[in-house]
């Protein structure tokens, strides 16, 4: 009798090959579902990121009404609305009369915990940073995250000279136009923001055209920009 029971149990127990096949099918099905969801949601995510970025550009460049995406190619800045992950870009901000207000420059670099991604506004004629917004950060909650939650720290970047370079100093000791009051308890994160902007300035500022040579947007450029704005707003 015990022999019959053992035989029945052996027949009921699935083979290793069947288990592997079942797990493989489940993994394949899960992968297909994940890929399908990603492909369906990607356009929405991309549009949302574009909208957030455009709002950030307008925030760090007060007075801007229009925005153009610009890349540096063949020794000059050109308009390129299509994104290319291998090509650095900045944004030109223009007033309602199509005159240049300044540039919004995305930048990134290591912080205390992880990469900090930010964007800052720059006025070439005055050589001033006039705004900074953190786009992505995983700095320590309650400390490092003050680089975007502490309004006093963010205010440091509203009229900040870039020459000879930006310097982070102990909170309450700022005495020069190029200095930033660091956050107490988050000095590393504060200095990381300053370093990221300085390194970005070293890459970009010499590439920018002379302010006196910067002309207003052309009609074709304006039309393309307006279409981009409409798409972002949707």
C-alpha positions in Angstrom: 0.0 0.0 0.0 2.8 2.3 0.9 4.4 1.6 -2.5 1.2 2.7 -4.3 1.0 5.9 -2.3 4.6 6.7 -3.1 4.0 6.1 -6.8 1.0 8.4 -6.8 2.9 11.1 -5.1 5.8 10.8 -7.6 3.3 11.2 -10.4 1.7 14.2 -8.8 5.0 16.0 -8.2 5.9 18.2 -11.2 9.2 17.6 -13.0 12.1 20.1 -12.8 11.7 20.8 -16.5 8.1 21.7 -16.0 8.9 24.0 -13.1 11.6 25.8 -15.1 9.3 26.2 -18.0 6.5 27.6 -15.8 8.9 30.1 -14.1 10.3 31.1 -17.5 6.8 31.8 -18.9 5.9 33.8 -15.8 9.1 35.8 -16.1 8.4 36.4 -19.8 4.8 37.5 -19.2 5.9 39.8 -16.4 8.6 41.4 -18.7 6.1 41.9 -21.5 3.6 43.6 -19.1 6.4 45.9 -17.7 7.5 46.8 -21.2 4.0 47.4 -22.4 3.2 49.7 -19.4 6.4 51.6 -20.0 5.7 52.2 -23.7 2.2 53.3 -22.9 3.2 55.7 -20.2 6.4 57.0 -21.8 4.8 59.8 -23.9 2.9 61.1 -20.8 6.1 61.0 -18.7 8.1 62.7 -21.4 5.5 65.4 -21.8 5.3 66.0 -18.1 9.1 66.3 -17.8 9.1 68.8 -20.7 6.4 70.8 -18.9 8.3 70.8 -15.6 11.5 71.8 -17.3 9.9 74.7 -19.2 8.3 75.9 -15.9 11.7 75.7 -14.3 13.3 77.7 -17.1 10.7 80.5 -16.7 11.2 80.4 -12.9 15.0 80.9 -13.0 14.8 83.5 -15.8 12.4 86.1 -14.6 10.9 88.2 -17.4 11.0 85.4 -20.0 7.9 84.8 -22.1 9.4 82.4 -24.7 11.8 79.5 -24.5 14.1 77.9 -27.1 16.3 74.8 -26.7 19.8 75.5 -27.9 22.9 73.4 -28.6 26.5 74.3 -29.3 27.6 73.2 -32.8 30.2 74.3 -35.2 31.3 77.1 -32.9 27.9 78.6 -32.3 24.6 78.1 -30.6 21.8 76.8 -32.8 18.1 76.0 -32.2 17.4 72.3 -31.8 14.1 71.3 -30.2 14.6 67.6 -30.6 16.3 66.1 -27.6 19.5 64.0 -28.0 20.8 62.5 -24.8 24.4 62.6 -26.1 24.2 66.4 -26.8 24.3 69.0 -24.0 21.7 71.8 -24.3 20.7 75.0 -22.7 17.7 77.2 -23.1 17.4 80.7 -24.3 14.7 82.8 -22.6 13.2 85.7 -24.5 10.8 88.5 -23.6 7.5 89.2 -25.3 9.3 91.3 -28.0 11.6 88.3 -28.8 14.7 89.8 -27.2 17.1 87.7 -25.3 16.6 87.8 -21.5 19.3 85.2 -20.6 20.0 81.5 -20.6 18.7 78.7 -18.4 21.5 76.2 -18.0 20.9 72.6 -16.9 23.7 71.0 -14.9 24.4 68.0 -12.8 27.0 66.5 -10.5 27.6 64.4 -7.4 26.1 65.5 -4.1 26.4 63.9 -0.7 24.1 61.0 -1.4 23.6 60.9 -5.2 23.6 63.0 -8.3 22.1 66.5 -8.0 20.4 67.8 -11.1 19.5 71.5 -11.3 19.0 74.4 -13.6 20.0 78.0 -13.2 19.4 81.3 -14.9 22.3 83.4 -16.2 22.3 86.9 -17.6 25.4 87.3 -19.9 25.4 91.1 -20.0 25.5 91.3 -16.2 27.4 88.0 -15.6 25.0 87.1 -12.9 23.1 84.0 -11.9 19.5 85.1 -11.3 17.8 81.9 -10.2 18.4 78.3 -9.3 16.0 75.3 -9.1 16.9 71.7 -8.1 15.2 69.3 -10.5 16.3 66.1 -8.9 18.0 65.2 -5.6 18.3 62.4 -3.2 20.1 64.3 -0.5 19.5 63.5 3.2 15.9 64.4 4.3 16.0 67.2 6.8 19.5 68.2 5.9 20.8 68.0 2.4 17.3 68.4 0.9 17.4 72.0 2.2 19.2 72.9 -1.0 15.7 73.2 -2.5 13.6 73.5 0.7 15.5 76.3 2.4 14.2 79.5 0.8 17.1 81.5 2.2 19.7 79.2 0.5 17.8 79.3 -2.8 17.7 83.2 -2.5 21.5 83.2 -2.6 21.2 82.5 -6.4 18.9 85.4 -7.3 21.7 88.0 -7.9 24.9 86.1 -7.7 28.1 87.2 -9.4 30.0 84.4 -11.3 33.4 86.1 -11.2 36.0 85.1 -10.3 33.9 82.0 -9.3 31.1 81.3 -6.9 32.2 80.5 -3.4 30.2 78.8 -0.5 31.0 80.4 2.9 29.8 79.7 6.4 26.2 80.8 7.0 26.0 84.4 8.0 29.5 85.4 6.7 28.6 86.3 3.2 30.3 89.6 2.3 30.9 89.5 -1.5 28.6 89.4 -4.5 30.0 86.0 -5.6 29.5 84.3 -2.2 26.7 81.9 -1.1 25.7 81.3 2.6 26.0 77.5 3.0 23.4 75.6 5.0 24.3 74.7 8.5 24.4 70.9 8.8 24.4 70.5 5.0 27.7 72.0 4.0 28.6 69.2 1.6 25.3 69.5 -0.3 25.6 73.3 -0.3 29.1 73.2 -1.7 28.0 70.5 -4.3 25.5 73.0 -5.7 28.1 75.7 -6.0 30.6 73.3 -7.6 28.1 72.1 -10.1 27.3 75.6 -11.2 31.0 76.6 -11.4 31.8 73.6 -13.5 28.9 74.3 -15.8 30.0 77.9 -16.1 33.5 76.7 -17.1 31.9 74.7 -20.0 29.3 77.1 -21.2 30.1 80.8 -20.6 32.9 81.0 -23.1 30.6 79.5 -25.7 27.9 82.1 -25.3 27.8 84.9 -27.9 28.6 88.5 -27.0 25.5 90.1 -25.5 25.7 92.9 -28.0 25.7 90.5 -30.9 22.6 88.6 -29.7 19.7 89.3 -32.0 16.0 88.8 -31.5 14.3 85.6 -32.5 13.5 85.1 -36.2 10.0 84.4 -37.4 10.7 80.7 -38.2 12.4 80.3 -34.8 9.5 82.0 -33.0 6.9 79.8 -34.8 8.8 76.6 -33.8 9.1 77.8 -30.3 5.4 78.7 -30.0 4.5 75.2 -31.3 6.8 73.7 -28.7 5.1 75.8 -26.0 1.7 74.6 -27.1 2.8 71.0 -27.0 4.3 71.4 -23.5 1.2 73.1 -22.1 -0.9 70.2 -23.3 
